[in-house]
């Protein structure tokens, strides 16, 4: 299996929810990804209140070589509803926006206590799967939420945060789920290598509410620890991407892009091959030791 087949392009940054994107830039981003060999896209109905699914449908209509995975249960303008009728309606609307009769799959979108009994949900999604409308069903999990009540072996996919700062679910997803999807590979920009203890985020950036003070200082120190073990020629974001792409515990990595140039580093890292084996071990050991942070800072991890 080629490494490029482990890549899924995350489309939330293209949706306008993080700032306006021109239609031309959106089309160029999607087409550049396809031309680079990235044929799987991750989206959701509430990315841009339905706009992102419609954009993918417009650009990729008729291209059966591309796989699209969307979500259900978190509805534009309405909020969360995982009832069977709401799930069926959500998937029907997604298919119309995507201009497809079937899709690679759907994730339940960050369910928590809203689902007390997974039985009706599983029955509804399994029927759509048996009818050939969905190839796979899965859960896009809320970070840190306990999904032990989910029956083993029923869901094909599980999507969760996974990066050099946080690998908890990646190490334990199987056998409950058949495949693990890693999202937030650069930890919402923390692993971009661009942050410092002086970084300040604008009020409309969700990180402004939590990535500050002692937490920011502690996370910057973790990134500095990663940087210190990297050899010349490998920067922090490249190490973060290559570590995940070649991890045997991870089946797919979702890389969000907001403009065409965001693909450049990914394309380069896909062609660069795995990190040296000894470096992979060092990075894994750093993570497992929580980057040797004092106990007082353990709660400030990503």
Buried (B, 14 or more C-beta within 10 A) or exposed (E): EEBBBBBBBBBBBBBBBBEEBEEEBBBBBBEBBBEBEBBBBBBBBBBBBBBBBBBBBBBBEEEEEBBBBBBBBBBBEEEBBBBEEBBBBBBEBBBEBBBBEBBBBBBBBBBEEBBEEBEEBBEBBEEBBEEEBBBBBBBBBBEEEEBEEBEEEBBBBBBBBBBBBBBBBBEBBBEBBBBBBBBBBBBBBBBBBEBEEEBEBEEEBEBEEEBBEEBBEBBBBBBEBBEEBBEEEBBBBBBBBBBBBBBEBBBBBBBBBBBBEBBEBBBEBBEBEEBEEEBBEBBBEBBEEBBEBEEEBEEBBB
